[in-house]
């Protein structure tokens, strides 16, 4: 339920096929990042392994149901329901698996001293599923709508290049790839092996765009 003053929702109602409940996006939270993940089988990933170097965010995790095993910078943390895990260092790798089915973890993040801005991964999470199922027009629509929504646009541009390549729009795909690599040159190595970019890999411009330096 949403209104001008407040909004409510249930995590289970927001949950998608991958266990992600996009709380921030659905409730329109703009002051901080907040999401939840749920694993329904013991041993399943509940928080994918990652760091926050690109965002610079601190992250606070709260196990709200079940029992999780966290790994933070190689340290193991036993985390039954009610456990708080605060990762101050953005460079620290972190992740968690469920010790029991129905484990849910709430994650809250932001950069100290700066106004929060949403990150592009929340759109890319939906786009990857569309690309994997061959729904390229739907993926293109989501990515195009998201171009001006985020400050970290490199992955949006990269996935748009993949989408345009699959749709046969060679010039557009190469231009989006070029723009993506200007922001994140490290994507070039992945581009050289990405099957989604196979339709444009023989174009001479591809080699120039992905060349080191």
C-alpha positions as CSV (number, residue, x, y, z in Angstrom):
1,X,0.0,0.0,0.0
2,X,1.3,3.4,-0.9
3,X,0.3,7.0,-0.2
4,X,1.8,10.5,0.0
5,X,2.7,10.1,3.7
6,X,3.8,6.5,3.9
7,X,3.9,3.2,2.1
8,X,3.8,-0.5,3.3
9,X,4.6,-3.8,1.7
10,X,5.5,-7.3,2.7
11,X,8.9,-8.7,1.7
12,X,7.4,-11.9,0.4
13,X,5.1,-10.0,-1.9
14,X,8.0,-8.1,-3.4
15,X,10.2,-11.1,-3.9
16,X,11.2,-12.1,-7.5
17,X,12.3,-15.4,-8.9
18,X,15.9,-15.0,-7.8
19,X,14.9,-14.3,-4.1
20,X,15.5,-10.5,-4.4
21,X,12.9,-8.2,-2.9
22,X,13.5,-4.7,-4.4
23,X,12.3,-2.7,-1.5
24,X,14.0,0.6,-2.4
25,X,12.6,0.6,-5.9
26,X,9.1,-0.5,-5.0
27,X,8.6,1.9,-2.1
28,X,10.5,4.8,-3.8
29,X,13.1,5.1,-1.0
30,X,15.6,7.8,-2.0
31,X,17.6,8.5,1.2
32,X,19.4,5.1,1.3
33,X,19.6,1.7,-0.4
34,X,17.5,-1.0,1.1
35,X,16.7,-4.4,-0.2
36,X,16.1,-8.0,1.0
37,X,17.2,-11.4,-0.2
38,X,15.6,-14.7,0.6
39,X,16.9,-18.3,0.1
40,X,14.4,-21.1,0.3
41,X,16.9,-24.0,0.4
42,X,19.7,-24.8,2.9
43,X,23.0,-24.0,1.3
44,X,21.6,-21.6,-1.2
45,X,23.2,-18.2,-1.7
46,X,21.2,-15.5,0.2
47,X,23.7,-12.6,-0.3
48,X,25.8,-13.0,-3.5
49,X,29.5,-12.5,-2.9
50,X,30.5,-9.0,-3.8
51,X,32.3,-5.9,-2.7
52,X,31.2,-2.2,-2.8
53,X,34.3,-0.6,-4.3
54,X,32.3,0.9,-7.2
55,X,29.7,2.5,-4.9
56,X,31.9,3.3,-1.8
57,X,28.9,2.2,0.3
58,X,28.9,0.9,3.9
59,X,26.4,-1.9,4.3
60,X,24.4,-3.2,7.2
61,X,22.8,-6.6,7.0
62,X,20.1,-7.9,9.3
63,X,19.0,-11.5,9.3
64,X,15.3,-11.2,9.7
65,X,14.4,-14.9,9.3
66,X,16.1,-18.2,9.3
67,X,19.9,-18.6,9.8
68,X,22.7,-17.5,7.6
69,X,26.5,-18.1,7.4
70,X,28.3,-14.8,6.4
71,X,31.8,-14.5,5.0
72,X,33.3,-11.1,5.4
73,X,37.0,-10.6,4.2
74,X,37.6,-14.4,4.8
75,X,36.1,-14.2,8.3
76,X,33.2,-16.5,9.1
77,X,30.2,-15.1,10.9
78,X,27.4,-17.3,12.3
79,X,24.2,-15.3,11.9
80,X,21.0,-16.6,13.2
81,X,17.8,-14.5,13.0
82,X,18.3,-11.1,14.7
83,X,22.1,-10.9,13.9
84,X,23.4,-7.6,12.6
85,X,26.5,-7.7,10.3
86,X,28.0,-4.2,9.5
87,X,30.6,-4.0,6.7
88,X,32.3,-0.7,7.0
89,X,35.0,-1.2,4.4
90,X,33.6,-1.0,0.8
91,X,36.6,-3.1,-0.4
92,X,35.8,-6.1,1.8
93,X,34.3,-9.1,0.0
94,X,31.1,-10.3,1.6
95,X,28.5,-12.9,1.0
96,X,26.2,-15.3,2.8
97,X,24.5,-18.7,2.4
98,X,21.4,-20.0,4.1
99,X,21.9,-22.6,6.8
100,X,18.2,-23.3,6.7
101,X,15.4,-22.7,4.2
102,X,13.4,-19.5,4.4
103,X,16.4,-17.4,5.4
104,X,15.9,-13.7,4.7
105,X,18.4,-10.9,5.0
106,X,17.7,-7.2,4.9
107,X,20.5,-5.0,3.5
108,X,20.8,-1.2,4.0
109,X,23.6,0.8,2.4
110,X,24.9,4.3,1.6
111,X,28.1,6.3,1.4
112,X,29.1,8.2,4.5
113,X,28.6,12.0,4.2
114,X,27.0,11.9,0.8
115,X,23.4,12.0,-0.5
116,X,22.3,8.6,-1.7
117,X,21.9,7.9,-5.4
118,X,20.4,4.6,-6.7
119,X,22.9,2.2,-8.4
120,X,22.3,0.7,-11.8
121,X,22.6,-3.0,-10.6
122,X,18.9,-2.9,-9.6
123,X,17.9,-2.4,-13.3
124,X,20.5,-4.8,-14.6
125,X,19.2,-7.5,-12.3
126,X,16.0,-7.5,-14.3
127,X,17.7,-7.0,-17.6
128,X,20.0,-10.1,-17.3
129,X,16.9,-12.3,-16.9
130,X,15.4,-10.8,-20.0
131,X,18.6,-11.2,-22.0
132,X,18.9,-14.8,-20.9
133,X,15.3,-15.5,-22.1
134,X,15.8,-13.8,-25.4
135,X,13.5,-10.9,-24.7
136,X,15.8,-8.3,-26.2
137,X,13.2,-5.7,-27.0
138,X,11.9,-5.7,-23.4
139,X,15.5,-5.4,-22.2
140,X,16.2,-2.5,-24.5
141,X,13.2,-0.7,-23.2
142,X,14.2,-1.1,-19.6
143,X,17.8,0.0,-20.3
144,X,16.9,3.0,-22.4
145,X,14.5,4.2,-19.7
146,X,17.3,3.8,-17.1
147,X,20.1,5.7,-19.0
148,X,19.5,8.9,-17.1
149,X,18.5,7.4,-13.8
150,X,21.9,6.4,-12.5
151,X,25.3,8.0,-12.2
152,X,27.0,4.6,-12.7
153,X,25.9,4.1,-16.3
154,X,28.7,1.8,-17.6
155,X,26.9,-1.4,-17.0
156,X,23.7,0.0,-18.4
157,X,25.5,1.0,-21.6
158,X,27.3,-2.3,-21.8
159,X,24.1,-4.3,-21.5
160,X,22.4,-2.0,-24.0
161,X,25.3,-2.8,-26.4
162,X,24.6,-6.5,-25.9
163,X,20.9,-5.9,-26.6
164,X,21.5,-3.9,-29.7
165,X,23.9,-6.5,-31.0
166,X,21.4,-9.2,-30.6
167,X,18.8,-7.1,-32.4
168,X,21.1,-6.5,-35.3
169,X,21.7,-2.8,-34.6
170,X,25.4,-2.8,-35.2
171,X,26.1,0.9,-35.1
172,X,24.1,1.5,-32.0
173,X,25.7,-1.5,-30.3
174,X,29.2,-0.3,-31.0
175,X,28.5,3.2,-29.8
176,X,27.0,2.0,-26.5
177,X,30.0,-0.3,-26.1
178,X,32.4,2.5,-26.7
179,X,30.6,4.8,-24.2
180,X,30.6,2.0,-21.6
181,X,34.3,1.3,-21.9
182,X,35.2,5.0,-21.5
183,X,33.7,4.7,-18.0
184,X,34.8,1.2,-17.2
185,X,37.8,0.1,-19.4
186,X,38.0,-3.2,-17.5
187,X,34.8,-4.3,-19.3
188,X,36.9,-4.7,-22.5
189,X,38.2,-8.1,-21.4
190,X,34.7,-9.4,-20.8
191,X,33.5,-7.9,-24.1
192,X,36.0,-10.0,-26.1
193,X,34.4,-13.2,-24.8
194,X,30.7,-12.2,-24.3
195,X,28.5,-14.3,-26.5
196,X,25.9,-11.5,-26.6
197,X,28.4,-9.4,-28.5
198,X,29.2,-12.1,-31.0
199,X,27.2,-10.5,-33.8
200,X,29.5,-7.4,-33.8
201,X,32.8,-9.0,-32.9
202,X,34.0,-9.2,-36.6
203,X,33.4,-5.5,-37.2
204,X,36.8,-3.8,-37.4
205,X,35.5,-1.1,-35.0
206,X,35.0,-3.7,-32.3
207,X,38.8,-4.3,-32.1
208,X,39.6,-0.6,-32.0
209,X,37.0,0.0,-29.2
210,X,38.2,-2.8,-27.0
211,X,42.0,-2.4,-27.6
212,X,44.0,-1.7,-24.4
213,X,44.9,1.9,-23.7
